[in-house]
Amino acid sequence: MGGFLIYFAILLIVPIWAQMRVKSTYKKYSKVGNSTGKTGAEVAREILDQNGLYSVQVEPVRGMLSDHYDPRSKVVRLSEDNYYGSSIAGAAVAAHEVGHAIQDAEGYAFLRFRHALVPVANIGSNFSFFLILGGMLLSSMNMFLLGIIFMSVAVLFQFVTLPVEFNASSRAMDQIVSTGLIRNNEERGARRVLNAAALTYVAGALVALLELARFIFMFIGMNQDD
């Protein structure tokens, strides 16, 4: 019973804690202006141009922490606060998203692998639980196993995302420091913002792995009962 409670505590608490951490860290450093006074849009544009990515556009998008890079449209989209604001957090986030654009341009292996997994991972995320549930209700081990396979691909996608995100953050820090877009005394704040954001991906991967392990053990148990 104790292990069961610990399992569900991890399942619930870890993601919530990671989200709270990223929001509080972002909120803190979004109120601290960077010394260059450049907006997130200007930071992104400067790094893109320095890396020869003149065709990649930078656009504002609604929502808090809705920042992302769209590899299909070749567009870096920054939340309005980061696009128009000139905070340390905004500069760090903008540089991170440009890091993904640089990965795309260079054909970064993990990014390419993640893109290849997207269609199957989406199927796995949407249907794996229903297949597993159907397998349990109908006593169909084949359906249960198919659900586990689909879920495994979704979990793999989350773990492949980790090096992609960590690498983008590493590129971001290198770019904003080497180009002087943030000063030495601002590095700590920028790094904290990026590390907090990375924790959400780690938490998501951990929870997904635990869920997969639970269903695998259930599958093994059901087979042994038969």
N, C-alpha and C positions, 0 to 999 in steps of 0.2 A: 504493500500500500504506500509506503514511504517513497519508494522509487517511482511509483506512478505519479505521486504528487510533485516530486522533483521534476519529472519529465514535463508535466503540464506547466509547471512554474517557469521552466526554461522556455517552453513554447510561447508563453504569454509575456513574460517579463523581459526577456532579452530583446525582442523587437521593439517593445515600448520604450525600454531604456535607451536603445540606440537612436530611436526617433527623437526622444527628448533631448538627448545629448547633441545631436546635430542641430536641432532647432535653437537650443540655448546658446550654443557656440556661434552659430550663424548670427543670431540676434545681437549677441555681444559685439561682434566685429563688424556687423553691418552699420553700427553706430560710430565706428572709428574710421575717420577719413584717411585715405592713403596720402602720403606726402607729395605725390606728383599731381594730385587733383584730377587724375584721368578717370573717366567713367569706365564701367565694364566694357561698354561697346568700343571705346577707344583702345583699351588694353587688348581686347580680342583682335581688333583690326591691325594693330601694330605687330602683334606676334604672328598673325597670319601672313602679313606682308613680308616680314623678316624671313619667313620660311617659304616664300615664293607662292603662297596660296592666295593669289589675288582674286581668283574667281569664286572663292568661298565667301558667301555673304554672312552678315551679322544682323539679326533681326530681334526685336523685342517680342516677348510672348507673355500672356497673362498668367497669373498664379504665382504662389510663393515657392521658391526652389523648384520651378518647372524648367530649369535650364537643361538643355540637351543639344547634342549634335545630331543632325539628320543626314546620314550618309547617302540617302537617295537623292535629296535635293541639294546636297553640299551646302548646308546652311547651319551656322551656329546660332541657336536661339537662346536668348538670355531673358530671364524673368525681368519685368519692368524695373524693379528696384535695383537690380544689378546692371541692367542696360544703361539706365540714366544716372545711377548713383556712382559716387567715387569713393567707396569704402574699401577697406582691406579685404573684407569678405567678398565683395563684388569682383575685385581684381583677381582673387584666388579662384573663384568659381569660373570666371570668364576664361582664365588661362587653362583651367582644367578641361573645359569643353573644347577649347582650341587644341588641347593635347589629343583629343579624340580625332579631330580633323587631320592632325599631323600623322597619327597612326594610320588613318584611312589612306592618306596620300602615299605613305611608305609601304603599305600592304602589310602592316603589323600582323604577325601570324595568329595570335590569339583573337584579334578583332575579326579577322577573316573566318576563323573557326566559329566564333560566336554568331556571325551573320549566317553561316551555313546551318547552324543549329536552330535558328529562329522558327522556321515553319514547324518542325517536329516538336520543338519545345513548347510552342503555343498549343499544339494539339495535346501534348502531355499535360500541360497546366489545366486545360479546359475539360479534358475527358478522363484523365487517369483515375480520379476519385470515384467517378460514376462507374467505371469499369470494375474497380476494386469492390465497391459496394454491391454492384450487380453480381459479381463473382461470389461474394459472401452470401447474399440472399438466395441465389440460385444454386449454391454449392457447386459452382463451375470454377475449377482450379485454372482452366485455360484462360478464362476471362479475368480472373484475379491476377494471373501472371502477366497478361497483356497490360493490365493497369499498372503493374509494378514497372514493366519495361518503359511505358510511356512516362511514368513519374521519374524514372532514372534519367531519362534524357533531359527533363526539365531541371532536375537537380544538377546534372552535368553542366547545363547552360549557366546556372547560378555560379558554379565554381569556376567556369571559364571566364565569367565576368570579373572575377576578383583580380587576376593579373592585368586585365584591360583597364580597370579603374585605378589600380595602384600605379601602373605605368603612366597613365594620363596625369595623375597627380605629381609623379616624379618629374615628368616633362614640364608640367606647369610651374613647379618651383624653380627648375633650372632656367626657364624662359624669363619669368618675372624678376628673378634675381640678377641674371646675367645682363639683362637689358636695362636694369635700373628702374623698372616699373614700380618696384617697392624697395624701400631702404632696408638696411640690415636689421634695424630695430623693429621692423614690421614682419620679418620673416616668421617669427614665432606665431603670430596671430594667423597668418596665411596658412601655415602648416597645420595649426589646430583646426581650422575650418575644413581643410581637405581630409585630415585624419578622422574627424568626426563623421564626415560624409562617408568615408570608406567603411566605418563601423557598421553602417546600415546594411551594406552589401555582405559583410562578414556574418552579421546576425541573421540575415535572410538565408544565406547558404547553410548556416548551422541548423536552423529550424527545419529547412527542407531536408537536410540529411537525416535528422532525427526522425522525421515523419516517414521517410523512405525506409529507414532501418526498422521502424515499428511494423510496417506492413510486411517487410521481408520476414521478420520473425513470426508474424501471424501466419504467413503463407507456409513457412516451414512447420509450424505447429499443426496446421490443418492437415498437411501431408502426413505427418507422423501419426495423427489420430486415425487417418484412413488406413 
